[in-house]
């Protein structure tokens, strides 16, 4: 069985693929350009900073993945997490806001269609 993803989730995954692809291509370009490697200092501190940035970016992408997968849950908390991730990459605001709008429109329709008691 395949899971059906909503449009905000598909847009979020597309943004994630494009962002990670651009990051990988940037790293590959840096290592293929020998002039950039000559100008880069190779100290222990720079290596430690690079490792911290790499681990931080990986954890942020993992958090982004889980927030996109759970974007359609009823509480909207994962959309808020995706909004906070959007402080780093503003493109993630698109699926987060879209998901919140869809959620509140759905709630409004359910409220209007409720039986009057």
C-alpha positions as CSV (number, residue, x, y, z in Angstrom):
1,X,0.0,0.0,0.0
2,X,1.3,3.4,-0.9
3,X,0.6,6.4,1.2
4,X,-1.0,9.4,-0.4
5,X,0.7,12.7,0.4
6,X,-1.0,16.0,0.3
7,X,0.1,18.9,-1.9
8,X,1.8,20.8,1.0
9,X,3.8,17.6,1.8
10,X,4.8,17.1,-1.8
11,X,5.9,20.7,-2.1
12,X,7.9,20.3,1.2
13,X,9.6,17.2,-0.2
14,X,10.4,19.0,-3.4
15,X,11.9,21.9,-1.5
16,X,13.9,19.5,0.6
17,X,15.3,17.7,-2.4
18,X,16.2,20.9,-4.2
19,X,17.9,22.4,-1.1
20,X,19.9,19.2,-0.3
21,X,20.9,18.9,-3.9
22,X,22.2,22.4,-4.0
23,X,24.1,21.9,-0.8
24,X,25.7,18.7,-2.1
25,X,26.6,20.3,-5.4
26,X,28.1,23.3,-3.6
27,X,30.3,20.9,-1.5
28,X,31.3,19.0,-4.6
29,X,32.2,22.2,-6.4
30,X,34.3,23.4,-3.5
31,X,36.3,20.1,-3.5
32,X,36.8,20.1,-7.2
33,X,38.0,23.7,-7.3
34,X,41.7,23.5,-6.3
35,X,42.0,27.3,-5.9
36,X,39.3,27.3,-3.1
37,X,41.1,24.4,-1.4
38,X,44.4,26.2,-1.4
39,X,42.9,29.3,0.2
40,X,41.0,27.3,2.9
41,X,42.8,26.9,6.2
42,X,43.2,23.4,7.5
43,X,43.3,23.9,11.2
44,X,41.8,21.7,13.9
45,X,39.4,24.4,14.9
46,X,38.1,24.8,11.3
47,X,37.7,21.0,11.1
48,X,35.7,21.0,14.4
49,X,33.5,23.8,13.1
50,X,32.9,22.0,9.9
51,X,31.9,18.8,11.8
52,X,29.5,20.7,14.0
53,X,27.9,22.5,11.0
54,X,27.6,19.1,9.2
55,X,26.0,17.4,12.2
56,X,23.7,20.4,12.8
57,X,22.6,20.5,9.2
58,X,21.9,16.8,9.2
59,X,19.8,17.0,12.4
60,X,17.9,19.9,10.9
61,X,17.2,18.0,7.7
62,X,16.0,15.0,9.8
63,X,13.7,17.3,11.8
64,X,12.4,18.8,8.5
65,X,11.7,15.3,7.1
66,X,9.6,14.3,10.1
67,X,7.8,17.6,10.2
68,X,6.9,17.2,6.5
69,X,5.7,13.6,6.9
70,X,3.5,14.5,9.9
71,X,2.4,17.8,8.4
72,X,-1.3,16.7,8.0
73,X,-1.8,15.7,11.6
74,X,-4.8,17.4,13.3
75,X,-3.0,19.6,15.9
76,X,-0.9,21.7,13.5
77,X,2.2,21.4,15.7
78,X,4.4,20.0,13.0
79,X,3.4,22.9,10.7
80,X,4.7,25.2,13.5
81,X,8.0,23.2,13.6
82,X,8.3,23.6,9.8
83,X,7.7,27.4,10.3
84,X,10.6,27.5,12.7
85,X,12.8,25.6,10.3
86,X,11.7,28.2,7.8
87,X,13.8,30.7,9.7
88,X,16.8,28.9,8.3
89,X,15.4,28.3,4.8
90,X,12.4,30.5,4.0
91,X,11.1,28.2,1.3
92,X,9.7,25.9,4.0
93,X,7.2,28.6,5.0
94,X,5.2,27.7,1.8
95,X,4.1,24.2,2.8
96,X,3.8,25.1,6.5
97,X,1.4,28.1,5.9
98,X,-0.4,26.1,3.2
99,X,-1.0,23.2,5.6
100,X,-2.2,25.6,8.3
101,X,-4.7,27.3,5.9
102,X,-6.0,23.9,4.7
103,X,-6.4,22.7,8.3
104,X,-8.3,25.8,9.4
105,X,-10.5,25.8,6.3
106,X,-11.4,22.2,7.0
107,X,-12.2,23.0,10.6
108,X,-14.4,25.9,9.5
109,X,-16.3,23.7,7.1
110,X,-16.8,21.0,9.8
111,X,-18.0,23.8,12.2
112,X,-20.5,25.1,9.7
113,X,-21.8,21.6,8.8
114,X,-22.3,20.4,12.4
115,X,-25.8,19.4,13.4
116,X,-27.7,22.0,15.4
117,X,-28.8,20.6,18.7
